[in-house]
Amino acid sequence: MSEIQQNELRAQIEQLRSQLTGDMFADMETRDKIHNLEMQLNGTKPGGQYIDCVGCGS
């Protein structure tokens, strides 16, 4: 993954974090998006993969 792609993912994560309200139920979808982006950033999941996490079944 290029540095530009990593920076784009980090920017998306920060933008999503700014939307968090502190309400667990209201934030669930946003936190899921953050988690998926972090997995791509950390190389845990290849980009574009349908199944997010084989281990936990997310």
Secondary structure, 3 states (H helix, E strand, C coil): CCHHHHHHHHHHHHHHHCCCCCCHHHHHHHHHHHHHHHHHHHCCCCCCCCCCCCCCCC
